[in-house]
Structure formats: C-alpha cells, structure tokens
Amino acid sequence: MSPAGGESGATGGPEGENGAPPVAPPTTDPWKGFRGVMAGTLVLEAIVVLLALPVLADVGGGVTWASGIYIVVLAVLMFLGAGLQGRSWALAYDLGLQVLLIAGAIFHLSIGVIGIVFAVVWGFILVLRHDVKRRMEAGLLPSQRVRPPG
C-alpha cells in the first residue's frame, strides 16, 4: 500500500492511466465523522423530546399515560439509535423516528412542531450526505489528494 492508500502500480509515478491524476481512496473514513453527526443529532433530539414533557404538563393540559409513555419510549429509541449509526439501515431508522415524532402531534401540537423542525434538520443531513458521496466519488476530499513524493 502506498501512503495515499492506493495500490502501488507499475507506473511508479503519481499519475494514473492516461496521465490523469489518480483518485485515491480516502486515507481516513469520511463516513465516520458523518455517523458522529447523525448520532449527535439523535442525542440532541432525544433531549429536546424529553424537555417537551414539562411543556405538555403545563400547557398541554397535563401528561397522560399514553403521551408520557410515547415520548419517553421515543426518546429512548433515539438514544439507542445514536449507537446504531454504523449499521446499513441506520438512516432509515433515523428517518422513521422523525415520522413517529411528527405523529406525536396527536398528543399535542408542540410535539409535531418539534418533529417538523428536526425533519428539516434531517433533510439537511441528507443533502450533506449526498455532497460527501459526490465529493468522494470525484476524489475531491482533502484526504484523497495525492501528495507529490518527497
């Protein structure tokens, strides 16, 4: 393996086929940081969801058994989901939690509003994911740049 992370070929130089600069695989995993962003977002979201309990108690006419259990279970699922971001199905899980949070509007409108706000955040995360994927395929990530020898 060469320092850039690619196979050392017969050309011996930093150029790839047809004289074009090679696109090296990233030396660091760009998805590791991205998974951290998604996990952090879920933890923050779980905290915000739990902070909705006092709001429901004061403004929403009180916390019922159903609304209390729904919110606490949803927050626990978010905390657990933060640890599952390395799985292939993690993004679908995260987006499913957003649907469940928006559906919490049946208990109080404020829960649905929290769900919509975080759905926008997750929409932005999807845009960022697409951008990282595009840059990685084009070899534009800083960790993919081939440095000249010496």
C-alpha positions as CSV (number, residue, x, y, z in Angstrom):
1,M,0.0,0.0,0.0
2,S,1.3,3.4,-0.8
3,P,1.0,6.4,1.6
4,A,-2.0,7.7,-0.3
5,G,-3.9,4.5,0.5
6,G,-3.9,3.0,-3.0
7,E,-2.1,0.1,-4.6
8,S,1.3,0.9,-5.9
9,G,1.2,0.2,-9.6
10,A,3.7,-0.4,-12.4
11,T,3.8,3.2,-13.4
12,G,5.8,4.2,-10.3
13,G,4.7,7.8,-10.5
14,P,1.9,9.8,-9.1
15,E,-0.1,9.7,-12.3
16,G,-2.7,7.2,-13.1
17,E,-3.8,5.8,-16.5
18,N,-3.6,8.2,-19.5
19,G,-1.6,10.7,-17.4
20,A,-4.7,11.7,-15.3
21,P,-4.1,12.2,-11.6
22,P,-5.3,9.1,-9.7
23,V,-8.3,9.2,-7.4
24,A,-7.1,7.7,-4.2
25,P,-9.4,6.2,-1.6
26,P,-9.6,8.4,1.4
27,T,-6.9,7.8,4.0
28,T,-9.5,8.5,6.7
29,D,-13.1,7.3,6.8
30,P,-15.2,10.3,5.8
31,W,-18.3,8.4,6.9
32,K,-17.0,8.1,10.5
33,G,-17.4,11.8,11.1
34,F,-20.8,11.8,9.3
35,R,-22.1,9.0,11.5
36,G,-21.0,11.1,14.5
37,V,-23.0,14.0,13.3
38,M,-26.1,11.8,12.9
39,A,-25.6,10.2,16.4
40,G,-25.1,13.7,17.9
41,T,-28.3,14.9,16.2
42,L,-30.3,12.0,17.6
43,V,-29.0,12.6,21.2
44,L,-29.9,16.3,20.9
45,E,-33.3,15.4,19.5
46,A,-33.9,12.9,22.4
47,I,-33.1,15.6,24.9
48,V,-35.4,18.1,23.2
49,V,-38.2,15.5,23.1
50,L,-37.8,14.8,26.9
51,L,-37.8,18.5,27.5
52,A,-41.3,18.6,25.9
53,L,-42.7,16.7,28.9
54,P,-42.8,19.8,31.2
55,V,-44.3,21.8,28.3
56,L,-47.1,19.2,28.0
57,A,-47.6,19.2,31.7
58,D,-48.1,23.0,31.9
59,V,-49.5,23.9,28.5
60,G,-50.9,20.8,27.1
61,G,-53.4,20.0,29.8
62,G,-51.2,17.5,31.6
63,V,-49.2,14.5,30.7
64,T,-51.3,11.4,30.2
65,W,-50.1,7.8,30.5
66,A,-50.2,7.5,26.7
67,S,-48.4,10.7,25.9
68,G,-45.8,10.2,28.7
69,I,-45.0,6.6,27.6
70,Y,-45.0,7.7,23.9
71,I,-42.5,10.5,24.5
72,V,-40.2,8.5,26.8
73,V,-40.1,5.5,24.5
74,L,-39.4,7.7,21.5
75,A,-36.6,9.4,23.4
76,V,-35.1,6.0,24.4
77,L,-35.3,4.8,20.8
78,M,-33.4,7.9,19.8
79,F,-30.7,7.4,22.4
80,L,-30.4,3.7,21.3
81,G,-30.3,4.8,17.6
82,A,-27.4,7.1,18.3
83,G,-25.3,3.9,19.0
84,L,-26.5,2.2,15.9
85,Q,-25.3,4.6,13.3
86,G,-22.7,2.2,11.9
87,R,-25.4,-0.1,10.6
88,S,-26.5,-0.1,7.0
89,W,-30.1,0.6,7.9
90,A,-29.4,3.4,10.4
91,L,-30.5,6.2,8.1
92,A,-33.9,4.6,7.5
93,Y,-34.2,4.1,11.3
94,D,-33.5,7.8,11.9
95,L,-36.0,8.9,9.3
96,G,-38.6,6.5,10.7
97,L,-38.1,8.2,14.1
98,Q,-38.9,11.5,12.5
99,V,-42.2,10.2,11.2
100,L,-43.0,8.9,14.7
101,L,-42.1,12.3,16.2
102,I,-44.3,14.2,13.8
103,A,-47.1,11.7,14.5
104,G,-46.8,12.7,18.2
105,A,-48.9,15.8,17.2
106,I,-51.9,13.6,18.1
107,F,-50.9,14.3,21.8
108,H,-50.0,17.9,21.4
109,L,-49.2,20.2,18.5
110,S,-45.8,21.2,20.1
111,I,-44.6,17.6,19.6
112,G,-45.5,17.7,16.0
113,V,-43.7,21.1,15.6
114,I,-40.5,19.6,17.2
115,G,-40.9,16.8,14.7
116,I,-41.1,19.2,11.7
117,V,-38.1,21.2,12.9
118,F,-36.0,18.1,13.2
119,A,-37.3,16.7,9.9
120,V,-35.8,19.8,8.3
121,V,-32.5,19.1,10.1
122,W,-32.5,15.6,8.8
123,G,-33.3,16.9,5.4
124,F,-30.2,19.0,5.6
125,I,-28.2,15.9,6.8
126,L,-29.4,14.1,3.6
127,V,-28.1,17.0,1.5
128,L,-24.8,16.8,3.3
129,R,-24.6,13.0,2.8
130,H,-25.2,13.5,-0.9
131,D,-22.5,16.1,-1.1
132,V,-19.9,13.9,0.7
133,K,-20.7,11.0,-1.5
134,R,-20.4,13.1,-4.7
135,R,-17.1,14.6,-3.5
136,M,-15.7,11.2,-2.5
137,E,-16.6,9.7,-5.9
138,A,-14.9,12.7,-7.7
139,G,-11.8,12.4,-5.5
140,L,-12.2,15.9,-4.0
141,L,-12.0,15.1,-0.3
142,P,-8.9,16.5,1.3
143,S,-7.8,13.0,2.5
144,Q,-7.9,11.8,-1.2
145,R,-5.5,14.3,-2.5
146,V,-2.3,12.7,-3.7
147,R,0.8,14.4,-2.4
148,P,3.8,14.6,-4.6
149,P,6.7,12.3,-3.4
150,G,9.4,13.9,-1.5
